[in-house]
Amino acid sequence: MYETLTDQEWDEVDRIWEQLEGGDLEEARTGIDELLGRRGPHPDLRVLDAAVAIEEGHAERAVRLLREAEASADPALFFQLRALARFNLVEVETARSDAEQALTIRPQMPEAHALLSRIADFLGDSERAREHAELANDLDPEGFPLPFDVDDEAFDRLVEESLRELPTRVREQLDEIPLVVDPMPARELLIAEQPPLPPDILGLFVGRHLLDRSHGDLPDTPGTIHLFRHNLRRVCHDREELAREVRITLQHEVGHLLGLDEDDLEAWGLA
């Protein structure tokens, strides 16, 4: 049995949550580490530690932390965070179960509806994805805006515009590289990496970058650049923002193709 956190410790917990929600990830990590160092393990602190770990991109660590956090004061938050960590590990079906459990405890939880929308989208259930997106938006319009509504043809035109904006020598390198626009990433693409890539990635380059190749290499299958339409729509609110995000994502994946670091990206006109 764990002793209840003191009022001062709860104040620290609240401050760390505010730092995390405000994007001050480094400060949130420092705060939770210091609090754990003084207080020791506690379910509510493990929940907070897991939330920070998820934002840091350490979903596996978050799942481990949550194994000892079932007794937290906020079970809905516990299930929501475990659902998010499992989703990022492409354990999509168990993530859905956890998110649904969070809503059983707290039906008016926009975060759980938003996650279930992403899960349904990944599983190809567009009707359920739209339903949960609308529920999240109804509960918190500012925090969970609806994905920008654009048809596939208009989206493809944005991709073509972004391609034309690339420097000439970059476009020349893309002549033999397929650019594929998918609704969502395929599961096998994500789990090919360890740890897996999260299902809400915006783009991906698969293959050997050009700096790894030489004239003596045997011909092999060219790499592929993927853009994921639904994920890009989900993070944008209007056409201008979507056009910018498509351009940035395309440039980022082209950078991976070329094997460039930050200085190289600037030199190639991709920064």
ZATI-352500 format. One record per residue (C-alpha): residue number from 1; residue in one letter; z, y, x. Coordinates in pm, whole numbers, padded with zeros to 5 digits, always signed. Last residue first. Layout:
! ZATI-352500
rec num NUM residu A pz Z py Y px X $
...
This chain:
! ZATI-352500
rec num 271 residu A pz -04488 py +02331 px +01646 $
rec num 270 residu L pz -04825 py +02156 px +01609 $
rec num 269 residu G pz -05046 py +02381 px +01821 $
rec num 268 residu W pz -05104 py +02118 px +02089 $
rec num 267 residu A pz -04890 py +02310 px +02340 $
rec num 266 residu E pz -04615 py +02350 px +02081 $
rec num 265 residu L pz -04609 py +01978 px +02013 $
rec num 264 residu D pz -04605 py +01910 px +02386 $
rec num 263 residu D pz -04288 py +02117 px +02428 $
rec num 262 residu E pz -04120 py +01928 px +02143 $
rec num 261 residu D pz -04218 py +01584 px +02273 $
rec num 260 residu L pz -04554 py +01426 px +02208 $
rec num 259 residu G pz -04654 py +01062 px +02169 $
rec num 258 residu L pz -04988 py +01156 px +02012 $
rec num 257 residu L pz -04931 py +00941 px +01705 $
rec num 256 residu H pz -04571 py +01064 px +01681 $
rec num 255 residu G pz -04696 py +01424 px +01687 $
rec num 254 residu V pz -04946 py +01334 px +01416 $
rec num 253 residu E pz -04646 py +01215 px +01213 $
rec num 252 residu H pz -04473 py +01552 px +01251 $
rec num 251 residu Q pz -04791 py +01746 px +01179 $
rec num 250 residu L pz -04840 py +01552 px +00857 $
rec num 249 residu T pz -04479 py +01611 px +00754 $
rec num 248 residu I pz -04500 py +01984 px +00825 $
rec num 247 residu R pz -04829 py +02021 px +00637 $
rec num 246 residu V pz -04710 py +01818 px +00338 $
rec num 245 residu E pz -04386 py +02021 px +00331 $
rec num 244 residu R pz -04575 py +02352 px +00338 $
rec num 243 residu A pz -04814 py +02247 px +00061 $
rec num 242 residu L pz -04519 py +02123 px -00146 $
rec num 241 residu E pz -04334 py +02452 px -00103 $
rec num 240 residu E pz -04638 py +02650 px -00209 $
rec num 239 residu R pz -04707 py +02420 px -00504 $
rec num 238 residu D pz -04355 py +02450 px -00648 $
rec num 237 residu H pz -04016 py +02278 px -00645 $
rec num 236 residu C pz -04031 py +02041 px -00351 $
rec num 235 residu V pz -03804 py +01756 px -00232 $
rec num 234 residu R pz -03910 py +01510 px -00505 $
rec num 233 residu R pz -04281 py +01581 px -00466 $
rec num 232 residu L pz -04265 py +01470 px -00102 $
rec num 231 residu N pz -04082 py +01152 px -00196 $
rec num 230 residu H pz -04334 py +01075 px -00470 $
rec num 229 residu R pz -04636 py +01128 px -00244 $
rec num 228 residu F pz -04535 py +00927 px +00060 $
rec num 227 residu L pz -04758 py +01013 px +00357 $
rec num 226 residu H pz -04858 py +00732 px +00590 $
rec num 225 residu I pz -05027 py +00763 px +00929 $
rec num 224 residu T pz -05180 py +00441 px +01054 $
rec num 223 residu G pz -05223 py +00297 px +01402 $
rec num 222 residu P pz -05549 py +00146 px +01509 $
rec num 221 residu T pz -05583 py -00233 px +01516 $
rec num 220 residu D pz -05659 py -00351 px +01866 $
rec num 219 residu P pz -05930 py -00316 px +02126 $
rec num 218 residu L pz -05816 py -00449 px +02464 $
rec num 217 residu D pz -05651 py -00187 px +02681 $
rec num 216 residu G pz -05827 py -00090 px +03004 $
rec num 215 residu H pz -05900 py +00264 px +02886 $
rec num 214 residu S pz -05526 py +00323 px +02842 $
rec num 213 residu R pz -05280 py +00333 px +02556 $
rec num 212 residu D pz -04910 py +00422 px +02549 $
rec num 211 residu L pz -04988 py +00796 px +02548 $
rec num 210 residu L pz -05189 py +00741 px +02230 $
rec num 209 residu H pz -04894 py +00626 px +02021 $
rec num 208 residu R pz -04874 py +00259 px +01937 $
rec num 207 residu G pz -04861 py +00180 px +01567 $
rec num 206 residu V pz -04705 py +00298 px +01241 $
rec num 205 residu F pz -04665 py +00670 px +01174 $
rec num 204 residu L pz -04442 py +00753 px +00882 $
rec num 203 residu G pz -04405 py +01019 px +00615 $
rec num 202 residu L pz -04160 py +01166 px +00365 $
rec num 201 residu I pz -03875 py +00919 px +00410 $
rec num 200 residu D pz -03689 py +00846 px +00085 $
rec num 199 residu P pz -03672 py +00467 px +00132 $
rec num 198 residu P pz -03450 py +00500 px +00443 $
rec num 197 residu L pz -03582 py +00337 px +00763 $
rec num 196 residu P pz -03417 py +00006 px +00842 $
rec num 195 residu P pz -03172 py -00029 px +01130 $
rec num 194 residu Q pz -03364 py -00191 px +01277 $
rec num 193 residu E pz -03727 py -00116 px +01195 $
rec num 192 residu A pz -03965 py -00354 px +01016 $
rec num 191 residu I pz -03729 py -00313 px +00720 $
rec num 190 residu L pz -03896 py +00012 px +00614 $
rec num 189 residu L pz -04258 py -00095 px +00642 $
rec num 188 residu E pz -04182 py -00423 px +00463 $
rec num 187 residu R pz -04029 py -00236 px +00168 $
rec num 186 residu A pz -04347 py -00041 px +00108 $
rec num 185 residu P pz -04308 py +00337 px +00122 $
rec num 184 residu M pz -04362 py +00522 px -00206 $
rec num 183 residu P pz -04665 py +00667 px -00390 $
rec num 182 residu D pz -04886 py +00601 px -00087 $
rec num 181 residu V pz -05120 py +00845 px +00088 $
rec num 180 residu V pz -05290 py +00671 px +00379 $
rec num 179 residu L pz -05434 py +00846 px +00684 $
rec num 178 residu P pz -05634 py +00596 px +00887 $
rec num 177 residu I pz -05673 py +00673 px +01258 $
rec num 176 residu E pz -06027 py +00659 px +01399 $
rec num 175 residu D pz -06117 py +01027 px +01358 $
rec num 174 residu L pz -05755 py +01140 px +01402 $
rec num 173 residu Q pz -05789 py +01225 px +01772 $
rec num 172 residu E pz -06073 py +01465 px +01690 $
rec num 171 residu R pz -05852 py +01635 px +01432 $
rec num 170 residu V pz -05597 py +01703 px +01708 $
rec num 169 residu R pz -05865 py +01854 px +01932 $
rec num 168 residu T pz -05973 py +02082 px +01650 $
rec num 167 residu P pz -05625 py +02216 px +01573 $
rec num 166 residu L pz -05490 py +02104 px +01232 $
rec num 165 residu E pz -05556 py +02335 px +00936 $
rec num 164 residu R pz -05833 py +02114 px +00802 $
rec num 163 residu L pz -05589 py +01824 px +00776 $
rec num 162 residu S pz -05345 py +02038 px +00579 $
rec num 161 residu E pz -05618 py +02131 px +00332 $
rec num 160 residu E pz -05707 py +01764 px +00289 $
rec num 159 residu V pz -05342 py +01680 px +00221 $
rec num 158 residu L pz -05319 py +01958 px -00038 $
rec num 157 residu R pz -05637 py +01824 px -00201 $
rec num 156 residu D pz -05474 py +01480 px -00219 $
rec num 155 residu F pz -05183 py +01630 px -00411 $
rec num 154 residu A pz -05420 py +01793 px -00660 $
rec num 153 residu E pz -05594 py +01459 px -00713 $
rec num 152 residu D pz -05264 py +01273 px -00755 $
rec num 151 residu D pz -05132 py +01503 px -01026 $
rec num 150 residu V pz -04860 py +01760 px -00961 $
rec num 149 residu D pz -04517 py +01789 px -01121 $
rec num 148 residu F pz -04261 py +01913 px -00869 $
rec num 147 residu P pz -03962 py +01681 px -00879 $
rec num 146 residu L pz -03690 py +01797 px -01120 $
rec num 145 residu P pz -03413 py +02013 px -00980 $
rec num 144 residu F pz -03086 py +01836 px -00893 $
rec num 143 residu G pz -02828 py +02080 px -00757 $
rec num 142 residu E pz -02944 py +02380 px -00958 $
rec num 141 residu P pz -03004 py +02195 px -01284 $
rec num 140 residu D pz -02673 py +02003 px -01268 $
rec num 139 residu L pz -02604 py +01785 px -01575 $
rec num 138 residu D pz -02947 py +01829 px -01737 $
rec num 137 residu N pz -03114 py +01782 px -01397 $
rec num 136 residu A pz -02932 py +01455 px -01337 $
rec num 135 residu L pz -03034 py +01334 px -01683 $
rec num 134 residu E pz -03395 py +01443 px -01624 $
rec num 133 residu A pz -03411 py +01255 px -01294 $
rec num 132 residu H pz -03259 py +00950 px -01464 $
rec num 131 residu E pz -03530 py +00940 px -01731 $
rec num 130 residu R pz -03813 py +01016 px -01486 $
rec num 129 residu A pz -03716 py +00725 px -01261 $
rec num 128 residu R pz -03676 py +00497 px -01564 $
rec num 127 residu E pz -04032 py +00576 px -01674 $
rec num 126 residu S pz -04170 py +00549 px -01320 $
rec num 125 residu D pz -04037 py +00196 px -01264 $
rec num 124 residu G pz -04212 py +00114 px -00936 $
rec num 123 residu L pz -03907 py -00024 px -00755 $
rec num 122 residu F pz -03896 py +00279 px -00522 $
rec num 121 residu D pz -03916 py +00513 px -00821 $
rec num 120 residu A pz -03635 py +00323 px -00993 $
rec num 119 residu I pz -03417 py +00362 px -00683 $
rec num 118 residu R pz -03495 py +00733 px -00655 $
rec num 117 residu S pz -03405 py +00786 px -01022 $
rec num 116 residu L pz -03092 py +00574 px -00979 $
rec num 115 residu L pz -02994 py +00808 px -00696 $
rec num 114 residu A pz -03039 py +01115 px -00914 $
rec num 113 residu H pz -02839 py +00954 px -01197 $
rec num 112 residu A pz -02559 py +00869 px -00954 $
rec num 111 residu E pz -02550 py +01223 px -00814 $
rec num 110 residu P pz -02549 py +01371 px -01165 $
rec num 109 residu M pz -02221 py +01202 px -01262 $
rec num 108 residu Q pz -02155 py +01251 px -01635 $
rec num 107 residu P pz -02098 py +00882 px -01709 $
rec num 106 residu R pz -01797 py +00857 px -01475 $
rec num 105 residu I pz -01661 py +00501 px -01452 $
rec num 104 residu T pz -01968 py +00329 px -01596 $
rec num 103 residu L pz -02179 py +00581 px -01405 $
rec num 102 residu A pz -02030 py +00467 px -01073 $
rec num 101 residu Q pz -02096 py +00106 px -01174 $
rec num 100 residu E pz -02461 py +00192 px -01236 $
rec num 99 residu A pz -02478 py +00339 px -00887 $
rec num 98 residu D pz -02323 py +00023 px -00741 $
rec num 97 residu S pz -02568 py -00207 px -00922 $
rec num 96 residu R pz -02864 py +00006 px -00815 $
rec num 95 residu A pz -02749 py -00007 px -00452 $
rec num 94 residu T pz -02723 py -00386 px -00481 $
rec num 93 residu E pz -03089 py -00396 px -00590 $
rec num 92 residu V pz -03206 py -00150 px -00325 $
rec num 91 residu E pz -03055 py -00297 px -00012 $
rec num 90 residu V pz -03308 py -00080 px +00171 $
rec num 89 residu L pz -03040 py +00029 px +00424 $
rec num 88 residu N pz -03061 py +00385 px +00288 $
rec num 87 residu F pz -03011 py +00242 px -00061 $
rec num 86 residu R pz -02704 py +00056 px +00063 $
rec num 85 residu A pz -02553 py +00379 px +00196 $
rec num 84 residu L pz -02631 py +00560 px -00129 $
rec num 83 residu A pz -02483 py +00284 px -00344 $
rec num 82 residu R pz -02172 py +00273 px -00126 $
rec num 81 residu L pz -02137 py +00648 px -00171 $
rec num 80 residu Q pz -02175 py +00625 px -00549 $
rec num 79 residu F pz -01935 py +00330 px -00574 $
rec num 78 residu F pz -01661 py +00514 px -00382 $
rec num 77 residu L pz -01726 py +00839 px -00570 $
rec num 76 residu A pz -01674 py +00657 px -00901 $
rec num 75 residu P pz -01359 py +00495 px -00760 $
rec num 74 residu D pz -01195 py +00834 px -00689 $
rec num 73 residu A pz -00833 py +00785 px -00574 $
rec num 72 residu S pz -00944 py +00534 px -00313 $
rec num 71 residu A pz -00827 py +00172 px -00336 $
rec num 70 residu E pz -01170 py +00027 px -00262 $
rec num 69 residu A pz -01172 py +00204 px +00076 $
rec num 68 residu E pz -01150 py -00082 px +00325 $
rec num 67 residu R pz -01505 py -00210 px +00281 $
rec num 66 residu L pz -01612 py +00154 px +00259 $
rec num 65 residu L pz -01588 py +00200 px +00633 $
rec num 64 residu R pz -01824 py -00091 px +00699 $
rec num 63 residu V pz -02078 py +00046 px +00448 $
rec num 62 residu A pz -02062 py +00388 px +00615 $
rec num 61 residu R pz -02117 py +00236 px +00958 $
rec num 60 residu E pz -02435 py +00069 px +00831 $
rec num 59 residu A pz -02552 py +00397 px +00675 $
rec num 58 residu H pz -02531 py +00589 px +01002 $
rec num 57 residu G pz -02780 py +00872 px +00944 $
rec num 56 residu E pz -02534 py +01153 px +01018 $
rec num 55 residu E pz -02526 py +01240 px +00647 $
rec num 54 residu I pz -02427 py +00879 px +00573 $
rec num 53 residu A pz -02154 py +00894 px +00841 $
rec num 52 residu V pz -02007 py +01209 px +00683 $
rec num 51 residu A pz -01984 py +01036 px +00346 $
rec num 50 residu A pz -01831 py +00729 px +00511 $
rec num 49 residu D pz -01561 py +00942 px +00678 $
rec num 48 residu L pz -01485 py +01096 px +00338 $
rec num 47 residu V pz -01448 py +00754 px +00179 $
rec num 46 residu R pz -01242 py +00637 px +00478 $
rec num 45 residu L pz -01016 py +00938 px +00431 $
rec num 44 residu D pz -00958 py +00846 px +00068 $
rec num 43 residu P pz -00884 py +00484 px +00163 $
rec num 42 residu H pz -00637 py +00576 px +00441 $
rec num 41 residu P pz -00649 py +00489 px +00811 $
rec num 40 residu G pz -00441 py +00709 px +01045 $
rec num 39 residu R pz -00295 py +01045 px +00955 $
rec num 38 residu R pz -00318 py +01237 px +01282 $
rec num 37 residu G pz -00629 py +01081 px +01433 $
rec num 36 residu L pz -00783 py +01043 px +01089 $
rec num 35 residu L pz -00743 py +01418 px +01033 $
rec num 34 residu E pz -00894 py +01500 px +01372 $
rec num 33 residu D pz -01190 py +01269 px +01313 $
rec num 32 residu I pz -01240 py +01410 px +00962 $
rec num 31 residu G pz -01246 py +01768 px +01088 $
rec num 30 residu T pz -01470 py +01709 px +01388 $
rec num 29 residu R pz -01723 py +01527 px +01171 $
rec num 28 residu A pz -01714 py +01804 px +00909 $
rec num 27 residu E pz -01761 py +02067 px +01180 $
rec num 26 residu E pz -02066 py +01885 px +01315 $
rec num 25 residu L pz -02211 py +01840 px +00967 $
rec num 24 residu D pz -02184 py +02202 px +00857 $
rec num 23 residu G pz -02448 py +02152 px +00586 $
rec num 22 residu G pz -02259 py +02333 px +00312 $
rec num 21 residu E pz -02182 py +02008 px +00127 $
rec num 20 residu L pz -02029 py +01867 px +00445 $
rec num 19 residu Q pz -01828 py +02180 px +00518 $
rec num 18 residu E pz -01704 py +02187 px +00157 $
rec num 17 residu W pz -01607 py +01820 px +00179 $
rec num 16 residu I pz -01420 py +01898 px +00504 $
rec num 15 residu R pz -01231 py +02181 px +00331 $
rec num 14 residu D pz -01133 py +01957 px +00040 $
rec num 13 residu V pz -01002 py +01692 px +00280 $
rec num 12 residu E pz -00802 py +01956 px +00467 $
rec num 11 residu D pz -00647 py +02076 px +00141 $
rec num 10 residu W pz -00572 py +01713 px +00054 $
rec num 9 residu E pz -00393 py +01683 px +00388 $
rec num 8 residu Q pz -00184 py +01991 px +00311 $
rec num 7 residu D pz -00094 py +01855 px -00033 $
rec num 6 residu T pz +00018 py +01531 px +00132 $
rec num 5 residu L pz -00189 py +01215 px +00110 $
rec num 4 residu T pz -00030 py +00936 px -00092 $
rec num 3 residu E pz +00120 py +00654 px +00111 $
rec num 2 residu Y pz -00095 py +00344 px +00134 $
rec num 1 residu M pz +00000 py +00000 px +00000 $
